[in-house]
Amino acid sequence: MNKDILQEIWDKGRKEPTMSKAEIEAILQPQIRKSAFGWRILVWTYLALIAVTLVCEGMNIYAFRFQPAMLTTGVLLTVLTLVFLAFGVHVLRELTTIEQADESLVAKLQRRLDFYRTEYEIWLVMIALAVAFLTFAVSTLVDAQSGSYRINRPAVFVGFSLAQILFMYAILKIGHYPLVRESKAILNDLENQVTMGTEQIKALKRRWRLWTLLFAVLGIVLLIWGILRAIG
């Protein structure tokens, strides 16, 4: 009996279908497009965050235009944020270029993963910094009517800002994990002409949605807390 069961398992494993390149690409093409769309949505979301940050920073520059220290700080942060915006547009263009390139799906996925490990990694750091800039911009707007702003406990302020940046970076990395895993799984399936990896990723993404929501809530709470701490 046990021998029969083992033989059945063995036979099933040997019968795992190996599809042609055209067949596997046809099956995985919709998922690849959906994955690429997910990357673009994330980039657009971050660009919207940067746009909000720029608006708040512009309001700060106007409010503190007669206070040299705050005016200089506001201008410097705004210039950095504009650099972030320009780099974000570059990231969006690169992702679009990769998707529209006249290359094989394997080449496109490899380029996307290489891009994530290089320039996109820099983009994630910029987003984490942008969140800290937004926290500072919103908190200073509270004192805009008085025309002055003072950090009562600089060491605590710097320490919290660094912790906020690191925490936001961690959230961003965790939030991108399903997309990265999916790209790797699709690439592996294309190379081996099977669909086992992508089927496993579907289950992973269902579980990961709950964690993504949890970390998104934590990120919002951290942003609000940072503003309240700065005000206090």
VOPAGU-2260 file (C-alpha; in pm, 1 decimal, decimal comma):
REM VOPAGU-2260
SITE   aa  ch    i         X         Y         Z
SITE  MET   A    0       0,0       0,0       0,0
SITE  ASN   A    1     271,0     244,2     100,7
SITE  LYS   A    2     469,6     143,1    -205,5
SITE  ASP   A    3     170,7     221,9    -426,4
SITE  ILE   A    4     129,7     566,5    -269,3
SITE  LEU   A    5     497,0     648,8    -316,9
SITE  GLN   A    6     481,6     532,0    -677,0
SITE  GLU   A    7     175,5     751,0    -737,4
SITE  ILE   A    8     350,6    1055,4    -595,0
SITE  TRP   A    9     657,2     983,6    -805,2
SITE  ASP   A   10     455,3     941,2   -1121,0
SITE  LYS   A   11     265,1    1263,3   -1051,4
SITE  GLY   A   12     589,2    1452,3   -1009,2
SITE  ARG   A   13     728,6    1313,1   -1330,9
SITE  LYS   A   14     412,7    1411,9   -1515,0
SITE  GLU   A   15     449,0    1779,9   -1420,2
SITE  PRO   A   16     384,9    1940,6   -1758,5
SITE  THR   A   17     659,8    2136,2   -1926,7
SITE  MET   A   18     489,6    2376,9   -2162,7
SITE  SER   A   19     632,8    2543,7   -2466,7
SITE  LYS   A   20     773,3    2894,6   -2444,4
SITE  ALA   A   21     475,1    3037,7   -2633,6
SITE  GLU   A   22     225,5    2861,0   -2405,3
SITE  ILE   A   23     386,0    2974,1   -2080,7
SITE  GLU   A   24     418,1    3332,5   -2205,9
SITE  ALA   A   25      52,6    3337,6   -2308,4
SITE  ILE   A   26     -50,6    3215,1   -1962,3
SITE  LEU   A   27     174,2    3453,2   -1769,5
SITE  GLN   A   28     134,4    3762,9   -1988,5
SITE  PRO   A   29    -177,2    3895,0   -1803,8
SITE  GLN   A   30      -5,9    3851,0   -1469,4
SITE  ILE   A   31     304,9    4027,9   -1595,1
SITE  ARG   A   32      95,4    4324,9   -1713,1
SITE  LYS   A   33     -87,4    4332,8   -1380,7
SITE  SER   A   34     242,5    4327,0   -1193,8
SITE  ALA   A   35     381,0    4613,4   -1405,9
SITE  PHE   A   36      63,1    4812,1   -1338,6
SITE  GLY   A   37     112,3    4754,9    -965,0
SITE  TRP   A   38     463,0    4901,4    -981,4
SITE  ARG   A   39     336,2    5210,9   -1164,4
SITE  ILE   A   40      52,4    5264,9    -917,0
SITE  LEU   A   41     300,9    5263,5    -629,0
SITE  VAL   A   42     522,4    5517,7    -803,7
SITE  TRP   A   43     223,7    5744,3    -878,7
SITE  THR   A   44     118,3    5721,1    -513,1
SITE  TYR   A   45     463,4    5828,1    -399,1
SITE  LEU   A   46     468,0    6111,3    -651,3
SITE  ALA   A   47     137,6    6233,4    -505,9
SITE  LEU   A   48     295,2    6223,7    -157,8
SITE  ILE   A   49     585,4    6432,3    -282,7
SITE  ALA   A   50     345,6    6680,6    -445,1
SITE  VAL   A   51     164,8    6727,7    -111,5
SITE  THR   A   52     501,5    6774,9      57,9
SITE  LEU   A   53     596,9    7044,3    -193,7
SITE  VAL   A   54     272,1    7230,3    -132,3
SITE  CYS   A   55     329,2    7230,9     244,3
SITE  GLU   A   56     691,1    7336,4     198,5
SITE  GLY   A   57     584,5    7620,7     -29,1
SITE  MET   A   58     339,8    7740,7     234,4
SITE  ASN   A   59     621,4    7729,7     490,2
SITE  ILE   A   60     852,3    7934,9     270,1
SITE  TYR   A   61     586,8    8201,9     240,5
SITE  ALA   A   62     495,0    8195,0     609,8
SITE  PHE   A   63     856,3    8223,6     729,8
SITE  ARG   A   64     980,0    8453,8     455,2
SITE  PHE   A   65    1093,7    8709,1     716,5
SITE  GLN   A   66    1282,2    8456,9     932,7
SITE  PRO   A   67    1618,4    8376,4     766,3
SITE  ALA   A   68    1687,3    8045,1     942,8
SITE  MET   A   69    1345,8    7893,2     869,0
SITE  LEU   A   70    1340,5    8041,3     519,3
SITE  THR   A   71    1677,4    7881,8     438,1
SITE  THR   A   72    1567,6    7549,9     585,3
SITE  GLY   A   73    1244,2    7560,0     388,3
SITE  VAL   A   74    1420,0    7637,9      61,4
SITE  LEU   A   75    1677,1    7360,5     109,7
SITE  LEU   A   76    1410,5    7101,4     189,5
SITE  THR   A   77    1203,9    7215,3    -107,7
SITE  VAL   A   78    1501,3    7182,8    -344,9
SITE  LEU   A   79    1565,8    6830,7    -216,4
SITE  THR   A   80    1199,0    6743,9    -257,3
SITE  LEU   A   81    1206,7    6871,7    -615,6
SITE  VAL   A   82    1502,6    6641,2    -676,9
SITE  PHE   A   83    1292,8    6355,2    -536,4
SITE  LEU   A   84    1009,1    6449,6    -771,8
SITE  ALA   A   85    1238,4    6456,8   -1074,7
SITE  PHE   A   86    1387,7    6121,4    -981,4
SITE  GLY   A   87    1037,9    5977,3    -935,3
SITE  VAL   A   88     944,4    6085,7   -1287,6
SITE  HIS   A   89    1262,5    5916,4   -1408,5
SITE  VAL   A   90    1165,6    5597,3   -1222,6
SITE  LEU   A   91     820,6    5601,2   -1381,3
SITE  ARG   A   92     968,7    5647,2   -1728,0
SITE  GLU   A   93    1217,5    5365,8   -1674,5
SITE  LEU   A   94     946,5    5123,4   -1565,3
SITE  THR   A   95     739,9    5219,4   -1870,2
SITE  THR   A   96    1041,1    5181,1   -2098,7
SITE  ILE   A   97    1113,7    4835,2   -1959,0
SITE  GLU   A   98     752,4    4728,2   -2008,3
SITE  GLN   A   99     735,3    4857,7   -2366,8
SITE  ALA   A  100    1078,6    4734,8   -2471,9
SITE  ASP   A  101    1095,4    4503,4   -2772,0
SITE  GLU   A  102    1252,6    4223,6   -2569,3
SITE  SER   A  103    1159,3    3881,4   -2443,0
SITE  LEU   A  104     956,8    3857,2   -2123,9
SITE  VAL   A  105    1255,2    3702,4   -1949,2
SITE  ALA   A  106    1473,7    3999,5   -2043,2
SITE  LYS   A  107    1208,1    4247,7   -1928,2
SITE  LEU   A  108    1163,9    4080,3   -1590,8
SITE  GLN   A  109    1539,7    4059,9   -1539,3
SITE  ARG   A  110    1573,2    4429,6   -1620,9
SITE  ARG   A  111    1291,3    4512,1   -1378,5
SITE  LEU   A  112    1456,4    4318,1   -1096,4
SITE  ASP   A  113    1795,0    4476,2   -1170,4
SITE  PHE   A  114    1630,5    4819,2   -1171,1
SITE  TYR   A  115    1467,3    4746,0    -834,6
SITE  ARG   A  116    1803,0    4656,5    -679,8
SITE  THR   A  117    1967,5    4976,5    -805,0
SITE  GLU   A  118    1782,4    5296,5    -891,7
SITE  TYR   A  119    1451,6    5193,0    -735,0
SITE  GLU   A  120    1631,6    5131,8    -405,8
SITE  ILE   A  121    1745,2    5495,8    -411,6
SITE  TRP   A  122    1384,6    5595,3    -483,3
SITE  LEU   A  123    1263,7    5413,6    -169,7
SITE  VAL   A  124    1516,9    5603,1      42,3
SITE  MET   A  125    1391,4    5928,4    -109,1
SITE  ILE   A  126    1031,2    5841,8     -21,5
SITE  ALA   A  127    1127,1    5767,9     339,7
SITE  LEU   A  128    1299,0    6107,8     355,0
SITE  ALA   A  129     998,8    6276,2     191,6
SITE  VAL   A  130     773,7    6147,7     469,6
SITE  ALA   A  131    1005,2    6306,5     727,6
SITE  PHE   A  132    1003,1    6631,0     526,1
SITE  LEU   A  133     623,9    6625,3     516,1
SITE  THR   A  134     606,0    6572,6     892,4
SITE  PHE   A  135     833,5    6872,0     948,0
SITE  ALA   A  136     646,2    7088,8     698,1
SITE  VAL   A  137     304,0    7020,3     850,0
SITE  SER   A  138     426,4    7065,9    1207,4
SITE  THR   A  139     588,0    7402,2    1129,3
SITE  LEU   A  140     270,7    7527,1     962,4
SITE  VAL   A  141     106,1    7521,9    1305,5
SITE  ASP   A  142     338,4    7802,5    1416,6
SITE  ALA   A  143     324,5    7985,6    1086,1
SITE  GLN   A  144      99,5    8263,3    1220,0
SITE  SER   A  145     353,6    8354,4    1486,3
SITE  GLY   A  146     626,0    8372,6    1224,0
SITE  SER   A  147     865,2    8161,6    1430,9
SITE  TYR   A  148     937,2    7799,1    1502,6
SITE  ARG   A  149    1148,7    7646,2    1775,4
SITE  ILE   A  150    1259,1    7288,9    1836,6
SITE  ASN   A  151    1241,0    7252,4    2212,7
SITE  ARG   A  152    1438,9    6925,7    2234,3
SITE  PRO   A  153    1670,8    6900,9    1933,6
SITE  ALA   A  154    1819,7    6562,0    2033,1
SITE  VAL   A  155    1474,2    6406,2    2065,0
SITE  PHE   A  156    1365,9    6567,0    1738,4
SITE  VAL   A  157    1667,3    6434,7    1545,8
SITE  GLY   A  158    1638,3    6090,7    1704,5
SITE  PHE   A  159    1270,7    6063,3    1623,5
SITE  SER   A  160    1325,0    6185,3    1266,4
SITE  LEU   A  161    1591,3    5919,8    1207,0
SITE  ALA   A  162    1368,0    5651,7    1357,9
SITE  GLN   A  163    1080,5    5768,4    1139,0
SITE  ILE   A  164    1295,6    5750,7     823,5
SITE  LEU   A  165    1421,5    5400,4     905,2
SITE  PHE   A  166    1073,3    5279,2     993,6
SITE  MET   A  167     922,4    5419,0     674,7
SITE  TYR   A  168    1199,9    5261,6     468,7
SITE  ALA   A  169    1127,7    4925,7     632,3
SITE  ILE   A  170     756,0    4964,0     556,7
SITE  LEU   A  171     833,1    5043,7     193,3
SITE  LYS   A  172    1058,0    4738,9     159,1
SITE  ILE   A  173     796,7    4512,7     316,1
SITE  GLY   A  174     522,5    4663,6     100,2
SITE  HIS   A  175     720,2    4588,2    -217,6
SITE  TYR   A  176     807,6    4234,5    -113,4
SITE  PRO   A  177     506,9    4065,6    -283,7
SITE  LEU   A  178     577,6    4242,7    -614,7
SITE  VAL   A  179     944,0    4147,6    -605,0
SITE  ARG   A  180     863,2    3787,0    -516,7
SITE  GLU   A  181     606,4    3777,0    -793,6
SITE  SER   A  182     853,9    3905,2   -1052,4
SITE  LYS   A  183    1109,6    3646,7    -942,9
SITE  ALA   A  184     849,7    3368,7    -953,9
SITE  ILE   A  185     732,0    3466,3   -1302,3
SITE  LEU   A  186    1090,9    3483,3   -1423,4
SITE  ASN   A  187    1162,3    3139,3   -1278,7
SITE  ASP   A  188     847,8    2992,6   -1435,5
SITE  LEU   A  189     933,0    3139,3   -1774,9
SITE  GLU   A  190    1281,7    2994,2   -1760,1
SITE  ASN   A  191    1156,1    2650,3   -1650,4
SITE  GLN   A  192     832,5    2660,5   -1857,6
SITE  VAL   A  193     600,8    2578,1   -1567,1
SITE  THR   A  194     349,0    2774,9   -1355,8
SITE  MET   A  195     420,5    2634,6   -1011,7
SITE  GLY   A  196     592,1    2946,2    -875,3
SITE  THR   A  197     323,8    3191,6    -982,5
SITE  GLU   A  198      50,3    2974,2    -831,1
SITE  GLN   A  199     229,4    2990,1    -496,0
SITE  ILE   A  200     265,4    3367,2    -525,5
SITE  LYS   A  201    -111,3    3408,2    -563,1
SITE  ALA   A  202    -158,8    3252,0    -219,3
SITE  LEU   A  203     123,1    3464,5     -77,5
SITE  LYS   A  204     -32,7    3788,3    -207,3
SITE  ARG   A  205    -367,4    3705,8     -46,8
SITE  ARG   A  206    -198,7    3667,3     291,4
SITE  TRP   A  207      19,5    3970,6     237,6
SITE  ARG   A  208    -270,8    4211,0     182,3
SITE  LEU   A  209    -350,7    4202,2     554,4
SITE  TRP   A  210       9,1    4281,4     647,8
SITE  THR   A  211      23,9    4560,0     391,4
SITE  LEU   A  212    -287,9    4718,4     541,0
SITE  LEU   A  213    -143,3    4686,5     890,8
SITE  PHE   A  214     184,1    4853,7     797,5
SITE  ALA   A  215      -0,3    5126,7     606,4
SITE  VAL   A  216    -199,1    5208,1     920,8
SITE  LEU   A  217     121,5    5207,7    1125,4
SITE  GLY   A  218     280,0    5445,3     876,7
SITE  ILE   A  219     -11,2    5688,0     902,0
SITE  VAL   A  220      -5,6    5668,1    1281,7
SITE  LEU   A  221     368,3    5735,5    1278,6
SITE  LEU   A  222     319,6    6039,2    1056,2
SITE  ILE   A  223      48,3    6182,5    1283,6
SITE  TRP   A  224     251,1    6108,1    1594,7
SITE  GLY   A  225     554,3    6279,3    1443,0
SITE  ILE   A  226     348,4    6590,4    1376,8
SITE  LEU   A  227     211,2    6590,7    1730,3
SITE  ARG   A  228     558,5    6539,8    1876,4
SITE  ALA   A  229     694,7    6828,0    1672,1
SITE  ILE   A  230     409,1    7051,6    1782,7
SITE  GLY   A  231     462,9    6957,7    2146,0
